[in-house]
Amino acid sequence: MKKQIISIVLLSFILLFSCNSTKKSADEGDETTKKSEMLKKMITEYTIIEIYGLETLAKKPTMKIDFEKNVVSGNAACNQYGGNIIRKGNTIRFDRLMATKMYCSEFNKIEKSFMKMLSHTHHYKVEGNKIKLYDKADALLIVGKE
């Protein structure tokens, strides 16, 4: 009889600890998933769909923002560009922007407007799958869509 009680107690402990370790593994998996999702949002690629002052975009610039490394890069309509991001809360400044120097007459106006608006950006808002860049006076400068 004592052996049966000891066996039952031992079996209970084994089951209890094995369930606990399974739960721990599941929790660790959830944590990994959360970190992965957060990292995805840290690096986001946008296609620019609106630029202040331009009615249509014959070619849409792109913008890849990496909030983890604080860098931005993309295609400004003709040339590749890149630079740093300085950000605090929802304020953002694009710093040390550099671009290649190819000349594309058909997209020159888009590229110049896009780069000018980036240099005037003061803050941003993310709404769903869109990012909106504003100047200090809260005027909308650029809209990008994932």
C-alpha positions in Angstrom: 0.0 0.0 0.0 2.8 2.4 0.9 4.5 1.7 -2.5 1.3 2.6 -4.3 0.9 5.9 -2.4 4.6 6.8 -3.1 4.1 5.8 -6.8 1.0 8.0 -7.1 2.8 11.0 -5.3 5.9 10.6 -7.6 3.7 10.3 -10.7 1.8 13.4 -9.6 5.0 15.4 -9.2 6.3 14.2 -12.6 3.0 15.3 -14.3 3.0 18.6 -12.5 6.5 19.5 -13.4 6.2 18.3 -17.0 3.1 20.5 -17.5 4.9 23.4 -16.1 7.8 23.1 -18.4 5.5 22.7 -21.4 3.7 26.0 -20.4 7.1 27.7 -20.0 8.1 26.6 -23.6 4.8 27.9 -24.9 5.3 31.2 -23.1 8.8 31.4 -24.6 7.4 30.8 -28.0 4.8 33.5 -27.5 7.6 35.9 -26.4 9.6 35.1 -29.5 6.6 35.7 -31.7 6.0 39.1 -30.0 9.6 40.1 -30.6 9.4 39.0 -34.2 6.2 41.0 -34.8 7.8 44.1 -33.0 10.9 43.8 -35.2 8.7 43.7 -38.4 7.2 47.0 -37.3 10.7 48.4 -36.6 11.6 47.9 -40.3 8.8 49.0 -42.7 8.8 49.7 -46.4 6.5 52.3 -47.8 5.5 53.3 -51.3 4.9 57.0 -51.4 1.4 57.8 -52.6 1.2 61.5 -51.9 3.7 64.4 -51.9 2.6 67.9 -51.0 2.4 70.1 -54.1 2.2 67.3 -56.6 -1.2 66.2 -58.0 0.0 63.0 -59.5 3.1 60.8 -59.3 4.2 59.3 -62.6 6.7 57.3 -60.5 6.2 56.6 -56.8 9.3 56.9 -54.5 9.9 54.3 -51.9 11.0 54.6 -48.3 12.4 51.9 -46.1 12.5 53.0 -42.4 14.5 51.0 -39.9 13.6 52.3 -36.5 16.0 49.8 -34.8 19.1 51.1 -36.7 17.6 54.7 -37.1 18.2 54.7 -40.9 16.1 55.5 -44.0 16.7 54.4 -47.5 14.8 54.0 -50.8 14.3 55.3 -54.3 13.4 58.9 -54.7 11.9 58.3 -58.2 15.2 58.1 -60.1 18.1 58.0 -57.6 18.7 55.8 -54.5 18.9 57.7 -51.3 19.7 57.0 -47.7 20.4 58.7 -44.4 19.9 58.7 -40.7 16.8 59.2 -38.6 16.7 61.2 -35.4 13.5 60.5 -33.5 12.0 61.2 -30.1 8.4 60.2 -29.6 6.6 61.0 -32.8 9.1 63.7 -33.8 11.4 62.7 -36.6 14.1 64.3 -38.6 15.9 62.8 -41.6 19.6 63.7 -41.2 22.6 63.4 -43.5 20.5 62.3 -46.5 22.6 61.3 -49.5 21.6 60.2 -53.0 23.1 59.0 -56.2 23.4 61.6 -58.9 21.7 60.2 -62.0 19.7 62.6 -64.1 16.2 61.6 -65.0 14.3 64.5 -66.6 10.9 62.9 -66.5 11.1 62.2 -62.7 13.2 65.2 -61.6 10.2 67.2 -60.3 9.0 64.3 -58.2 12.4 63.5 -56.8 13.2 67.2 -55.9 9.8 67.6 -54.2 10.2 64.3 -52.3 13.7 65.1 -51.0 12.6 68.7 -50.1 9.6 67.4 -48.1 11.8 64.9 -46.3 14.1 67.7 -45.2 11.1 69.7 -43.8 9.6 66.8 -41.9 9.1 67.4 -38.2 6.8 64.6 -37.0 4.9 61.6 -38.2 1.8 59.5 -37.6 1.3 55.8 -38.4 -2.3 55.1 -39.2 -3.0 51.4 -40.2 -0.7 50.6 -43.0 0.1 54.3 -43.8 2.8 56.7 -42.5 2.1 60.4 -42.7 4.9 63.0 -42.4 4.2 66.5 -41.3 6.1 69.8 -40.9 6.2 71.9 -37.8 3.0 73.7 -38.7 1.2 70.3 -38.9 0.9 70.5 -42.7 0.9 67.1 -44.4 4.0 66.6 -46.6 4.2 62.9 -47.5 1.9 59.9 -47.3 3.4 56.4 -47.7 1.6 53.1 -47.8 3.0 49.6 -46.9 
